[in-house]
Amino acid sequence: WETRRLPNDPLSTQGQWMNQLARLPLEKAQRAAAAWLVQDGWRESRYGMAVAQTLGQRAITDEYLSSFLPRTDVPLLIRVQLATDRAATSADARAWLRRSAPEASGITGVRMVRALGELGEAEDRLLLEEIAGDPGRPGLLRAEAVRALAQVPGGVAVLAACVASPPRDFETAEAVVESAVLAGDAALRASVHEAVAAGFGFETESAEHVALWRTLWRAQV
């Protein structure tokens, strides 16, 4: 690459090289790919994300996150890709996720929330609880926050509160039922079974109620 590249190679040509360099088990090659991505490579529509996905599995990437993740000129999807991939090992990735998740939505928000749940850290409980309990947020995002709560210390108590006072939208309610059954708490499982039998906030025998019964029994298998 060093001998064959040209100073004015277009980003697409550079991207082909970097996509290969990022995969090599060589620090020099991975560092070259990371430097390319954070400088201008993220602008390359085909290879920018591909390189980011590979670098998400490389420890060298952590060195670039503190300055790269806050850049609002970089597409959010690329930053989320790197942050969620590196959250387990990078304090910068975790800090950025915690700052950004409260304002996130759509698939990027779901990925952020899921990553925080996978960390399993107590400090994320309040944020996840806020997202799960906010009726103004999309049901898909609230549902993911419910599932994430099941993975953090103190989350089972929040699930118990959700069972006692079920959310009104179906997506979140379904996540509460599923997570409560899978939480491994016998008392909580009994409570959610009783709550679903009573309708779980929906009219009994309605399509939503029948679907929640199916979710409950499926989670118990």
N, C-alpha and C positions, 0 to 999 in steps of 0.2 A: 504493500500500500504506500509506504513512504517513498518508494522509488518510482511508482507508476502514477501517482496523483499529479494533477495539474493545479496551479494556483487558482484558476478560474473555473474549475469544475462546477457544474450546476449542483444544487442541493440534492437533486434526485440521484446523480452519480455518486455524490458523497454518501448519500443514504445507503446505497447498495454496499459500499465498503463498510460503513459503520454497523450495518446490520450483521455483517459477518464478524467484525472485530469484537462487538459486544458479546458474542458467543464463545470467543476464545478464552481458555483458562489462563490468560496472561494479564497481569495487572496493567501493563503498559497499553495493551490493546483495549481493555475495558475503560481505562482512564481517557484514552483518545475518544472513544465513543461517547462517554459521559460529557466530556468537554464540548464535543460537537453538538450534542443534544441541547445543552443549556445555552449555548451561544446562539445558534440559528437553526439547528436541526429540528427543533420542535415545529418549525414552519413547514417542513416537508410533509405533505399530506399522506403520502404512502408509507414512508419509512420512519417518520417521527414517532408514531405510536408503537411501531414494531420494535424500535430500539428501546423505547421506554419500557416496554413489557419485558424485554430481556434484561435490561439494567435493574429492573425491580428485583431480580434474583441475585444481584451482585452487591457485595458489601461496600465496594468502592463508591457506590452511588450515595451512601450516607453523607459523604464529605460535601456534596453539592446541594443538599436539600435546604439548608437554612436560608440560602439566598435564592434558590429557584422556586420553591413552593409559594412564597408570597407574591410572585410576579403575576399581576392581573392581566398582562398582555399575553401570557401563555394560556392556551386552552385549558379549561378546568379539568377536562377528562384526562389529559396527560398528567396533570399534577395529582389528581386523585389516584391514578394508576400507580404512580411512584410512592405516594404517601401510604396507601393501603398495603402495598407490597412490602414496604420497609418499616411499617409501624412497630413490628415486634422487636426490632433492633435499634431503631433510630428515635432518639428523644425529640429531634426536630420534626419528624413525621408525626409523632403522637401529638405534639403541641399544636401543629398546624391543623390536624384533624379536629382537635377539641375546639379550636378557635373558629373553624369553618363550618362544622356540622350544624350548629344552630340555625344558620341561614341557608343551608343546602336544601335542594329538592330534587325530584326526579331520580333517575338511576344513579347519579353521582351521590346524592344524599343517601340513598339506600346503601351504597357501597361504603360510605364513610361510617354510617351507623353500624353496619355489620362488622367493620374492622374494629371499632371500639368495643363491641361485644366480645369479639374474639380475643381481645387483650385480657379480658377478665379482671379488670382493675376496679376497685371500689370507688375511686374518684370519678368514674364516669357514670355512676348510678343516677345522680341527680339530673345530669344532662339527658340521659336516655329516658328517665321518667318524665321529664318536661316534654320531650318530643312525643312520647307515647300517649301522653294525656292531653295533648293540644288538639281539640276538634277542628281547628282551622288548618291543620296540616293534611296533606294527602293521606288516605288510608294506607297506601302501600308503604309509605315512610313510617307511619305510626306502627304498622304491623311489624316492620323490621326492628324498630326500637323495642317492642315487646319481646321479640325473640332474643334480642341482645341482652335485655334485662335478666333473662333466665341464666345468663352466663356470668354475671358479675355478683360479687358479695352484696347481700342485702336485696337482691333482685326478687327473690321468692316472696318476700313480704309485700313488694309492690304488686306482684302478680296476684297475691291474695286479695289485695285491695281492689284490683281490677275485676276479679271474679265477684266480689261483693257488690261492686257497682260497675256493671259491664259497659264498655264503650258502645256508642250508638251505631257506628258504621260497621258493616259486616266484615271487612278485611281485618280490622283491628280486633274485633270480637273473635274471629276465627283464630288469630294468632294467640290471643289470650287462652283460649280453650286448649289449643295444641301445646303451648308452652307450659301451662299448668299441669297437664297430664305428664309431660316429659320431665318435669322438674325433679321428680324422684321424692316428692313429699307426700306421704300417704294422706295427711289431713287435707292438703290442698287438692289432691286428686278427688277425694270424696266431696269436697265443696264444689268443685267445678262440675262434677257429675250431677249433683243436686241442682245447681244453678241452670245447667242446660236442660234438665228435666222440666224446670219451671219456665223455660223459654229463653233465658239469657237476654232479656230485654226485647225479644221479638215475639210476635204472635205465635202461639203454639200451633204446630203443624203447618206453619208458613214455609215457603221455600228456604228461607234463611235458617229457620229452626231445624228443619230436616238436614240441611247441609252441616250445621253445627254438630248434630248427632253423629253424622258420618265422620266428621273431623275427630270427634272425641274417640269413637271406636277405632278409627284408623291409628290414632296416636297410641292407643293401648296395646295394639298388636305387637 
